[in-house]
């Protein structure tokens, strides 16, 4: 597989991302271009649903690289992120050796702790050579993990190598393209951030979000798309437990297209609120005349 060249300018980065449906502002295109050019990890923080994960997917698609995703969660440790041994297969090998009377324990041990019985997890996979070049390693929602895992990750990203006690150190022949994301449910340590280029991904303005909806939900009529974006932008100014992200805007647009809606109305909004709001308390706030008030304000914004 031929390797696709990295972009040579910020404008080319914008264009390449746009070719795969990611509408990038110049700010995020700049930091993505620098991360690729300098070979530095890219740390993206922002609210959920603003496109942090999507940029890793877009870079993977546009560069023809494999996307390897490490989904973080509470309690994730280094072993789970790097490798584990296939204990079931090892036990079968041990029973087979015992049944055949093979007494060479040293040879059996070497066989049991070889690549044949190794289950590679995302960090180890990212260190291996891949078709088309070094993969894109997405470490998603890092803020869900704890400080010990951050410390381990700091070492792994500094040397682009991981150590397996039974096999030794495995170093990446070519460093992966690393994207880390955080929803900022807690602060990530400065030591890890210093290893990365940092960017805060904010909610887009009206024009940018309209461009995103047009690209991701092209079936929606222009008037409907403008009303959707204006309504969601207005909704984000309200006192909500969880403000809708761009992902919810796109989902809502697709839902309305599936319902053959050509414009917003209080009834349509009430029927489809579950596409943009994920908490009942937030949904209750838009009952009655509140949805109409926001819709009227949104239409003023859309026409403006």
Secondary structure, 3 states (H helix, E strand, C coil): CCCCCCCCCHHHHHHHHHHCCCCCCHHHHHHHHHHHHHCCEEEEEECCCCCHHHHHHHHHHHHCCCEEEEECCCCCCHHHHHEEECHHHHHHHHHHHHHHCCCCHHHHHHHHCCHHHEEECHHHHHHCCCCCCCCEEEEECHHHCCHHHHHHHHHHHHHCEEEECCCEEEECCCCCEEEEEECCCCCCCHHHHHCEEEEEECCCCHHHHHHHHHHHCCCCCHHHHHHHHHHHHHHCCCCCCCCCCHHHHHHHHHHHHHCCCCCCCHHHHHHHHHHCCCCHHHHHHCCCHHHHHHHHHHHHHHHC
